[in-house]
Amino acid sequence: MIRSCEWHGTQAVEFTKRDYTALLVPSVGANLVRLAHTRLGVEVLRTPSEREHDEFLRRPHVYGVPILFPPNRIADGRFRFDGREYRFPITRPEENNYHHGTLKSPPFAVSTTRTSTPASAAMSRAATWLPVVSCVCRWMGRPTSCLRVETSFLAA
C-alpha cells in the first residue's frame, strides 16, 4: 500500500508490504528515510527520531539511504558516454570535481503512484528477512529535468 502521511510534521509518502514499511520525504530530496520490519520492531536504516527531525532537515544525507546519483566524483564535472557529454556543477572546487548527490537534495513532488506484483519470483531467497527494494530513477539530462523514482518491495 502507498499512502501520503505526515511524519514529524513533514509531508511524507509511506510504502507498506506485509511486515515492512518504508518512508520517503519528497520535500527533503530522494532519500529512503525509513525501512523497518514493523512486526519485529526493527529499524533497518538510521531513521531520525522526532527529537532528531530538525537535524534531519539540515543534514538529510546522514539518515536513511539517499540516492547518490550519479555516484562518485566526476573530474571537471563532465564525462562522455555513448557519444554524449554530460555536465554537472562543480561541487568540490578544491578538487575541481562534481561530488555525487544531485538527486539527494532537491525537493520533488510525487505525481503518480502505483503498486504491482513482480512478474518473476525467481530471485535469491538467501536473505528472507529483508524485502528486495528497488528504486529506478530516470533522469533526463539536467537536474531540473524529469525524475522518476520507482520503489518496490518483494517480501519473501
C-alpha positions as CSV (number, residue, x, y, z in Angstrom):
1,M,0.0,0.0,0.0
2,I,1.2,3.5,-0.8
3,R,-0.2,6.5,1.2
4,S,0.5,10.1,1.8
5,C,1.1,10.8,5.5
6,E,2.5,13.3,8.0
7,W,5.8,12.3,9.6
8,H,7.2,14.5,12.4
9,G,5.2,17.5,11.0
10,T,6.5,16.9,7.4
11,Q,4.6,15.6,4.5
12,A,5.8,12.1,3.5
13,V,5.0,9.0,1.4
14,E,4.8,5.7,3.2
15,F,5.0,2.3,1.4
16,T,4.0,-0.9,3.2
17,K,4.0,-4.5,2.2
18,R,3.5,-7.4,4.6
19,D,5.8,-6.7,7.6
20,Y,7.8,-3.9,6.0
21,T,7.3,-0.2,6.0
22,A,9.4,2.4,4.1
23,L,9.2,6.2,4.0
24,L,10.2,9.0,1.6
25,V,10.1,12.7,2.4
26,P,9.9,14.4,-1.0
27,S,10.4,17.9,0.3
28,V,13.9,16.8,1.5
29,G,15.1,15.0,-1.6
30,A,15.4,11.5,-2.9
31,N,16.2,9.6,0.3
32,L,14.7,6.4,1.6
33,V,14.4,7.7,5.2
34,R,13.0,4.6,6.8
35,L,12.9,0.9,6.2
36,A,11.5,-1.1,9.1
37,H,10.3,-4.6,9.9
38,T,7.2,-3.5,11.8
39,R,6.2,-6.8,13.2
40,L,9.6,-7.3,14.9
41,G,10.0,-3.6,15.6
42,V,13.4,-3.4,13.8
43,E,14.6,-0.3,12.1
44,V,16.9,-1.4,9.3
45,L,18.1,2.2,8.4
46,R,19.2,5.0,10.6
47,T,15.9,6.8,10.8
48,P,15.6,10.2,12.6
49,S,13.5,10.3,15.7
50,E,11.2,13.2,16.4
51,R,13.9,14.7,18.5
52,E,16.4,14.5,15.6
53,H,14.0,15.9,13.0
54,D,15.5,19.4,12.8
55,E,18.9,17.9,12.3
56,F,17.5,15.6,9.6
57,L,16.1,18.7,7.8
58,R,19.5,20.3,7.9
59,R,21.6,17.2,7.1
60,P,19.3,14.6,5.5
61,H,22.2,12.7,3.9
62,V,23.3,11.3,7.3
63,Y,20.0,9.4,7.7
64,G,18.3,6.7,5.6
65,V,19.7,5.9,2.1
66,P,20.0,8.9,-0.1
67,I,20.1,8.3,-3.8
68,L,23.7,9.4,-4.7
69,F,23.3,9.7,-8.5
70,P,25.4,9.9,-10.4
71,P,27.8,8.2,-8.0
72,N,31.4,9.2,-7.1
73,R,33.4,12.2,-8.1
74,I,33.4,13.4,-11.7
75,A,36.6,15.2,-12.7
76,D,35.9,18.7,-14.1
77,G,32.2,18.0,-13.7
78,R,31.8,16.3,-17.1
79,F,32.0,12.9,-18.8
80,R,31.2,11.4,-22.1
81,F,29.0,8.3,-22.6
82,D,27.7,6.8,-25.8
83,G,28.7,9.9,-27.8
84,R,27.0,12.4,-25.5
85,E,28.6,14.7,-23.0
86,Y,27.1,15.1,-19.5
87,R,27.9,18.2,-17.4
88,F,27.4,18.7,-13.7
89,P,28.1,21.6,-11.4
90,I,31.5,21.7,-9.6
91,T,30.5,21.0,-6.0
92,R,34.1,20.4,-4.8
93,P,36.0,23.5,-6.0
94,E,39.2,22.4,-4.2
95,E,39.3,19.3,-6.4
96,N,37.5,20.7,-9.4
97,N,35.1,17.8,-9.2
98,Y,31.4,17.2,-9.1
99,H,30.6,15.2,-6.0
100,H,27.7,12.7,-6.0
101,G,24.3,13.6,-5.0
102,T,22.4,15.7,-7.5
103,L,19.2,13.9,-6.7
104,K,19.6,13.5,-2.9
105,S,18.9,17.2,-2.0
106,P,16.4,18.9,-4.4
107,P,12.7,18.6,-3.3
108,F,10.4,16.7,-5.7
109,A,6.7,16.1,-6.0
110,V,5.0,12.8,-6.3
111,S,2.9,12.9,-9.4
112,T,1.7,9.3,-9.6
113,T,1.9,6.1,-7.6
114,R,1.2,2.5,-8.4
115,T,1.6,-0.9,-6.9
116,S,2.4,-4.0,-8.9
117,T,3.3,-7.6,-8.5
118,P,6.7,-8.7,-9.8
119,A,6.4,-10.8,-12.9
120,S,9.0,-13.3,-11.7
121,A,9.7,-14.6,-8.2
122,A,12.9,-16.3,-9.3
123,M,15.0,-14.2,-7.0
124,S,17.5,-15.3,-4.4
125,R,15.9,-16.2,-1.1
126,A,19.1,-16.1,0.9
127,A,18.0,-13.1,3.0
128,T,14.4,-13.9,3.5
129,W,14.2,-11.4,6.4
130,L,14.6,-8.4,4.1
131,P,12.5,-7.5,1.1
132,V,14.0,-6.7,-2.2
133,V,13.9,-2.9,-2.5
134,S,14.5,-1.4,-5.9
135,C,14.5,2.2,-6.9
136,V,14.6,3.1,-10.5
137,C,15.5,6.7,-11.4
138,R,15.1,8.1,-14.9
139,W,16.8,11.3,-15.1
140,M,16.8,13.1,-18.4
141,G,19.7,15.5,-18.8
142,R,19.7,18.3,-16.3
143,P,19.0,18.0,-12.5
144,T,15.8,20.1,-13.1
145,S,14.5,17.7,-15.7
146,C,12.3,14.7,-15.4
147,L,13.0,12.4,-12.4
148,R,11.0,9.2,-12.0
149,V,11.6,7.2,-8.8
150,E,10.0,3.7,-8.5
151,T,10.3,1.8,-5.3
152,S,9.1,-1.7,-4.9
153,F,9.1,-4.4,-2.3
154,L,9.2,-8.1,-2.7
155,A,8.6,-9.8,0.6
156,A,9.8,-13.4,1.0
